[in-house]
Amino acid sequence: MNKKNVKRGLLPYVFLILLIMVVYYVFNVVNEKVNTFTYDQFINELNNKTVTEVSIVPRERAMVYEITGKLSSYEDNESFYVKAPLSDEVVKSILSTDEKELGYKVDWNTDPESSSFMLILVNVLPMVILIVGAFFIFSKQMGSAGKSMDFGKSKARLNDEKNKVTFKDVAGLKEEKEEVRELIDFLKNPKKFQKLGARIPKGVLLVGPPGTGKTLLAKAVAGEANVPFYYISGSDFVELFVGVGASRVRDMFKQAKHNAPCLIFIDEIDAVGRQRGTGLGGGHDEREQTLNQLLTEMDGFGANEGIIIIAATNRADVLDPALLRPGRFDRQVTVNLPDKKGREEILAVHARNKVLAPTVTLSNLAKRTPGFSGADLENLLNEAALLAVRRNKDSITMSEVDEATDRVLMGPAKLSKKYTEKEKKLVAYHEAGHVVLGLKLDDANDVQKVTIIPRSYAGGYAMMIPKEEKYTSTKKELIERITGLLGGRVSEELNFGEVTTGAHNDFEKATKIARSMVTEYGMSDLGPVQLEQQEGGVFLGRDYNKSRNFSNEVAHEIDLEMRKIIDECYENAKKILKENEDLVKLIAEALLEHETLTKEQIEYLAEHKEMPKEETSYETYSMTELRMIAKEKGLKGYTKMTKEELMEELKKI
């Protein structure tokens, strides 16, 4: 720790102790009652033998004795004070007589003025205390004033060398790492680029959904290049006072030029880089001035000065066009959600410090988590680890991974929520409808897991993922996806003759797909025309409205086409479920008994018309769990058995 900081930290405590001492002294002096006696009164009290205590201090300069003391009738805070001549015989006799003969206590003190140390202590120490106290108060005031004048200083922080991130810590972003590798080469060896007249991009904009690793990638660039790395958030520029943000931008670039070559990372740049001159209530003067200064600084410093700016945002659509022109953010790198291979690599990075059971394979887990970002995958493994600790297990098993996946997607299970028998049966048949359509339709989403245990606002749910990860979808795939979503409602209608509110989320997804097919993808009788497109206002938020490029008559035709697609899918779902009525019933009954079915159990059930026999693998259980199971099954002598012996005996039961 810095010695200067230690001294500053101790100074307030020292001052506080001195202040307490002064207050204590003043308090005692104020509350003490002192009676001033004449010399005759003092002699009378001595003669009456009412004196219980005497303290005598000689004052040679004044030629007197200062006498203080107490009488028998005094209270604790009461005393008397009297002066006697230095030649007084009475005082001399008191000093020369034994206390037992006198009958009261006598205290003799030397003259404090005769000691130079005491003289300094009495006369100088109060002044020192006052000066130190005044200095402390004024220094604090000046420090506060300095901070108030420090608005224009940059809040960009220099990355700690101890926490250096490299490309080894960034998984699943192979193409993105190749895009930024040039920046590392330039920061390490700029002359190689200058020799051929090449100009490295001054700014790189990382665009992508939240949690995909944009900040981590920027840190890895700085770590690989081994150059100073300044990082700041876009919101750190914006303050109440107009001009403060622009001043901070200037100061940030001034620091960067002194440490070039270096890298500046601005996270969430859309907080300061939004398009100017838009919005309902006019512009924001402070934000716009900050953006203007940023544009000037980026385009102002000379070529190849060795300063590269990396910014990250998930709202590139709201950024000012001037910010994206060549000479500023020359290059945009899209950081997408990882594919299966990328997810497996990310899981491997986050599983380094976790104890996974042999039954947990990262490739299977990656296959079951499409659409998960890097942050989601890290959270999934962390939740699984927390569950394993909560269950007192020695390693993370597939049971914890399954539960963690459900918690990330839908929230914790509502185990305390109790169904009525009718409601439970309705939910089971609803989910069975989704499962059967997933099995019978080639291009419908594949059901990985189905459960009737309520989570969040859902009474049950089926985890459906595409059979293959694709960037495009055919019309047939979309139709069958809608059909699969409608399977729950159709199953309710066929088996109970009534419908519930449980399909509202299915309808929301199905309607969105059908409308996109008609208005955006050109997959209807209206032809290959884009009739709607997303148009989120810069200050109104994403998806606030959609631009309409059609008349009211065409709007009516869109509604008819949507209804036609939904009706056809509904009738197709009804036909398939009627043909597979026995399979629906079989899966629903299995759900009522087991509550949760995995993909493997569903496929076995569809093929063999019965549930697979459970073979418990006790290898993943902790010793505590094994003993609990042995106690429940009535196994004798289990407390003296080793783990291997316990597992063998339990398998025999």
Secondary structure, DSSP 4 states (H G I P E B T S, - for coil): --HHHHHHHHHHHHHHHHHHHHHHHHHHHHH-EEEEPPHHHHHHHHHTT-EEEEEEEEETTTTEEEEEEEETT--TTEEEEEEEETT-HHHHHHHHS-HHHHTSEEEE---GGG-HHHHHHHHHHHHHHHHHHHHHHHHHHHHHHHHHTTTTS---EEPPGGG---GGG--S-HHHHHHHHHHHHHHH-HHHHHHTT----SEEEEE-STTSSHHHHHHHHHHHHT--EEEEEGGGG--SSTTHHHHHHHHHHHHHHHT-SEEEEEESGGGT-BPTT-SSS---HHHHHHHHHHHHHHHHSPTT-SEEEEEEES-GGGB-GGGSSTTSEEEEEE-PPP-HHHHHHHHHHHTTTS-B-TT--HHHHHHT-TT--HHHHHHHHHHHHHHHHHTT-SSB-HHHHHHHHHHHHH-SB-TT----HHHHHHHHHHHHHHHHHHHH-TTSPEEEEEE-S-BTTBS-EEEEE-SS--S---HHHHHHHHHHHTHHHHHHHHHHS---GGGHHHHHHHHHHHHHHHHTS--STT-S---EEEEEETTTEEEEEEEE-S-HHHHHHHHHHHHHHHHHHHHHHHHHHHHTHHHHHHHHHHHHHHSEEEHHHHHHHHHHSSPPPP---GGGS-HHHHHHHHHHTT-TTGGGS-HHHHHHHHHH-
